[in-house]
Amino acid sequence: MRLIKHGHSCISVHADTAEGPRKLAVDPGTLSDAAAALEGAHAVLITHGHADHVDDDVVLAFLTGHPEVPAYAPADVVARWRERADGQALGERVVTVVPDEEFVAAGVPIKAVGGQHALIHPLLRTIDNLGYLIDGRVYHPGDALIVPAGGEPLEVLLVPAWAPWSKTSEVVDFIAAVRARRAYGIHDAPLTGAGHKIVEAQLAGLGGRTGTVYSPWESGQSIEV
């Protein structure tokens, strides 16, 4: 399996399946190169409805032009899409996913984790958020620091490196709790170059004390799993 980062929290997953090589696009949002992530995709996964994780215009245009491609998303995202004229024609290809649900997307086993977005502020309503455990080896948590229950140790944890809803100590504890072999930073588009270095030093140093090797992840860079 190969992972490519397309900016911010957007990745593509390239897997060899029983049906042949397949590509999944996860969270093609406005702060990422959504078009590159979606190009050639066999399925689309959305963790939650914030624009930096799903560019509705780009995603719906792609799905309209590729009638064979399904999309998987939380209920509130699906409802929002179906209110649009270009979303009403998608039919059963847009699948509502619920927490703890297991399904297969383009030949790749997926398990949904969590349920709610991390709290930004009590004055702001919390929305749906689903992390995705991909082929039992890779975990994309979306915008929440929820630890997957049970199972074998993960190979790769994708870590929201910075967000208005988190603090570094919480992210370090998240890395320690998941105990994946490797961790890579996502959700980092707002960081400057200097900001990246500060955050990376903390996550690699403190998070690495429990055995997880944390590394920065540049857009366009691929990771083999």
Number of C-alpha atoms within 10 A of each C-alpha: 16 13 19 20 23 28 24 27 30 28 28 25 22 20 19 13 14 10 9 9 13 20 26 25 26 29 32 31 27 19 20 24 18 24 16 15 25 24 13 14 22 20 24 25 24 26 29 25 23 19 13 18 24 26 19 20 13 16 21 18 12 17 23 15 10 13 12 10 19 20 24 21 24 24 18 15 22 19 15 12 19 16 10 12 9 14 21 12 14 19 11 9 15 22 16 15 22 19 17 17 11 15 14 12 20 21 20 21 15 22 21 25 26 20 20 19 24 19 16 13 10 7 7 8 9 13 17 21 29 28 29 27 21 19 16 17 18 23 26 25 25 29 25 25 21 19 17 19 9 6 8 9 13 20 16 26 26 22 28 23 24 20 18 9 12 17 11 16 12 11 22 21 16 19 28 18 15 21 22 23 17 19 27 20 23 25 22 22 17 12 16 10 8 9 12 17 12 12 18 19 14 16 27 19 15 19 24 20 13 17 13 23 20 26 16 19 19 16 18 14 11 17 14 9 12
